[in-house]
Every structure is written in C-alpha cells, then in structure tokens.
Amino acid sequence: QVQLVESGGGLVQAGGSLRLSCAASGRTFSSYFMGWFRQAPGKEREFVAAIVWSGGRTRYADSVKDRFTISRDTAKNTVYLQMTSLKPEDTAVYFCVGRSSWSFGIDTMATWYNYWGQGTQVNVSS
C-alpha cells in the first residue's frame, strides 16, 4: 500500500500564496498519477490538478488554471501544489491522491484515484 501525507496548509490572506506538499511512502511507490482534490464545507469533492509521474504531463481544473502549479520530485516521492493569487473560494480541505494503474488520459473523477491522503486545511481570508 501507498501512504500519502500532506503538509503546508494554513491561513493566508486573499492574493497570497501557499505551497502544499504530499510525501508518498510505502512498500513500493507505484503511482502512475498523482494529484490534488479539494472539498469545501457543504460542497462535493472537486478535482484541482494532477500530474503524470513519469513525464510530468499535467491537467488542471479551470478554476485554478494559471494560478496553481502542480509539480513532482521523483527522487523524494513528493508532489507539490504551488498556489498563488489565492481567493476566499479556494478555502477547502486539500487531499493528495494517487492512481496505481496506467491510463492514457488524466481523469478528474475522484473514483479514478485509489490512494488518498488525510487532507490539509487551507483557509483564505478576504
């Protein structure tokens, strides 16, 4: 099994930046895809961004495109989410996700990912 541990959440003012990290560990790290979802109070979990572990191809939700950047460090088995120009509507619990089987496309459905972290809270004040 793969364990995902997020860090880097916190409170930031609107317009500010935060960087989330997700460290993957386990018997064998075998994710082909890593990414981020978020869930705001009273809302459904939504896709934020994902990256192909080998090659680095990315996909973003329209709501974060040009503001958030996903990246990975394969030597550290860590994926990052650099968030800039944060808005109050970005307030949510952010979950790191992984998928252990190959696909040609990056899906945005939560059920497509089989590894989930516990989440880290991001609060953006206005």
C-alpha positions in Angstrom: 0.0 0.0 0.0 1.0 3.6 -0.6 0.6 6.2 2.1 0.2 9.9 1.3 0.8 12.6 3.8 0.0 16.2 3.0 1.5 19.3 4.6 1.7 23.0 4.0 -1.8 24.1 4.6 -2.7 27.1 6.7 -4.3 30.5 6.8 -3.4 33.1 4.1 -4.9 36.4 3.0 -6.6 36.7 -0.4 -3.9 37.3 -3.0 -1.4 35.3 -1.1 0.4 32.1 -1.8 0.9 28.7 -0.3 2.7 25.5 -1.3 1.3 22.2 -0.4 3.4 19.1 -0.3 2.5 15.4 -0.4 5.0 12.8 0.5 4.3 9.3 -0.7 5.7 6.2 1.1 5.0 2.5 1.3 6.4 -0.8 0.4 6.8 0.3 -3.2 5.8 3.6 -4.5 3.8 2.7 -7.6 1.6 5.6 -8.6 1.4 6.5 -12.2 -0.6 9.6 -11.5 -0.6 12.0 -8.5 -2.8 14.9 -7.9 -4.9 17.1 -5.7 -8.6 17.3 -4.9 -10.3 19.7 -2.5 -13.5 19.8 -0.6 -15.1 23.0 0.8 -17.8 22.8 3.6 -21.1 21.7 2.2 -19.7 21.0 -1.2 -18.6 17.9 -3.1 -15.0 17.0 -3.5 -13.6 18.5 -6.7 -10.6 17.9 -8.9 -7.8 20.5 -8.7 -4.8 19.2 -10.6 -2.9 16.1 -11.5 0.4 15.1 -12.9 1.8 12.0 -14.7 4.5 10.7 -12.5 6.8 9.7 -15.4 6.9 12.6 -17.9 5.2 15.3 -16.0 2.2 15.9 -18.1 -0.4 17.9 -16.1 -4.1 18.7 -16.0 -5.8 21.5 -14.1 -9.3 22.5 -13.2 -10.4 25.6 -15.0 -10.9 27.3 -11.6 -7.2 27.1 -10.8 -5.6 27.2 -14.1 -2.9 29.9 -14.3 -2.9 30.3 -10.5 -1.9 26.8 -9.3 1.1 24.7 -10.4 1.5 21.0 -9.8 5.0 19.5 -9.8 6.8 16.5 -8.5 10.2 15.4 -7.2 10.6 11.8 -8.2 13.7 11.4 -6.1 11.7 12.4 -3.0 8.4 10.7 -4.0 6.8 14.1 -3.3 4.2 16.1 -5.3 3.7 19.8 -4.8 0.9 22.2 -5.4 2.0 25.8 -5.6 -1.0 28.1 -5.1 -0.8 31.8 -6.0 -3.4 34.6 -6.2 -5.5 32.7 -3.6 -9.1 33.6 -3.3 -11.6 33.0 -0.4 -13.3 30.4 -2.6 -10.1 28.3 -2.6 -10.8 27.6 1.1 -11.1 23.9 1.5 -9.5 20.7 2.7 -7.0 19.7 0.1 -6.4 16.0 -0.5 -3.4 14.4 -2.2 -4.3 11.5 -4.5 -2.6 8.8 -6.5 -3.5 6.2 -9.0 -1.6 2.9 -9.4 -2.8 1.8 -12.8 -1.9 3.3 -16.2 -4.1 5.3 -18.4 -3.5 7.4 -21.5 -5.6 10.3 -20.1 -5.8 12.1 -16.8 -9.3 11.8 -15.3 -10.9 14.3 -13.0 -13.2 11.9 -11.2 -12.4 11.1 -7.6 -13.2 7.4 -8.1 -10.4 7.2 -10.6 -7.8 7.6 -7.9 -7.2 4.8 -5.5 -4.8 6.4 -3.0 -5.9 9.3 -0.8 -4.2 11.3 1.9 -5.9 12.6 5.0 -6.1 16.2 3.8 -4.7 19.5 4.9 -6.8 22.6 5.6 -6.4 25.8 3.5 -8.1 28.9 4.7 -8.1 32.1 2.6 -9.4 35.2 4.3 -10.8 38.1 2.4 
